[in-house]
Amino acid sequence: MAYLDILNLQKSFGANRVVRDFSLPIDKGEFVSLLGPSGCGKTTVLRMVAGFETPDEGAIRIEGRDVVPLRPNQRNIGMVFQSYALFPNLTVAGNVGFGLKVAGVAGAETRARVAEMLELIGLPEMGGRYPFQLSGGQQQRVALARALAPRPRVLLLDEPLSALDAKVRVRLRGEIREIQRRLGITTIFVTHDQEEALSISDRVVVMNGGVADQVGTPFAIYNQPATPFVAGFVGALTPIEATVVDPRAGTVSSGGMVMHLGRALPMAAGTVVPIALRPESVRLGREAGREIVLPATARAVEFMGSVIRIRAEAGGQSFLLDTFNRADAPPPQPGEPVEISFSGRDVIVIGG
């Protein structure tokens, strides 16, 4: 039995159904991210788990008990918000210990727990400061410590890093994951940032229109997308429409290209199937093991630091490809003729 079991949740606001038949079993100590664009229902699911919204239908069970009838303060769930939501009139120690004080925990025990939490988040000397004296990253650490201080059964994180600059976000997400692993706390993390979700999660739930389009490990979500939406939302890619030539041999064709995918296909010959290539699977020039070589024209070059992304056109089809930045090998210029190559084994069959 799952530690946290979300079963068949439905939620509408007026005529707008924002969550549709959403189910998700989560194991104890698992870190699961809800990933999707604005309006896909991910925050509504989180708020229903927290108790801030009531589902129209469905159940939310923690250790076998349905918590839907319980108020938020009866569920023993910790929540960290996007806006930090720290009390400006309380010190860092006062903020961290607030939930313990409300729960009537003795003063000495509260002080010990606050000291433990401040040590955990790497701010042991800042208990006497006020929120306005902290950076954004430090404030979010304090918000995390406040949520963890009462020893909740489940931790909910609602886009906690979106207000921070890029470098702080990368550092802090790693710290959150490390703390979560150390405590072994069951966690749901809501984000619209695919890199965040893929980098720190045990599993990712890609949401679209109130439903879970796909649930899987980061590796599976990226490399084996179940729907065109997942394929397009998670990572960059070149979408291609192909026709199955020989399903047993895994052969498809598109625009005169014949591709041997190296695996059997579960559809009949003549079926039109969506396929795709990730930019890292396409090479500039010929390369051993990449049997498909196409003459192409560079159309756009995007410098991304260590990686250069090139959009090349071949046979009326645009291909994205990534190549490492090398000071001794400048990229082609737009309009320059090039060759591109890839292997049929790297082609993603969407939903296949």
Secondary structure, 3 states (H helix, E strand, C coil): CCCEEEEEEEEEECCEEEEEEEEEEECCCCEEEEECCCCCCHHHHHHHHHCCCCCCEEEEEECCEECCCCCHHHCCEEEECCCCCCCCCCCHHHHHCHHHHHCCCCHHHHHHHHHHHHHHCCCCCCCCCCHHHCCHHHHHHHHHHHHHCCCCCEEEEECCCCCCCHHHHHHHHHHHHHHHHHHCCEEEEEECCHHHHHHHCCEEEEEECCEEEEEECHHHHHHCCCCHHHHHHCCCCEEEEEEEEECCCCEEEECCEEEECCCCCCCCCCCEEEEEECHHHCEECCCCCCCEEEEEEEEEEEECCCEEEEEEEECCEEEEEEEECCCCCCCCCCCCEEEEEECHHHCEECCC
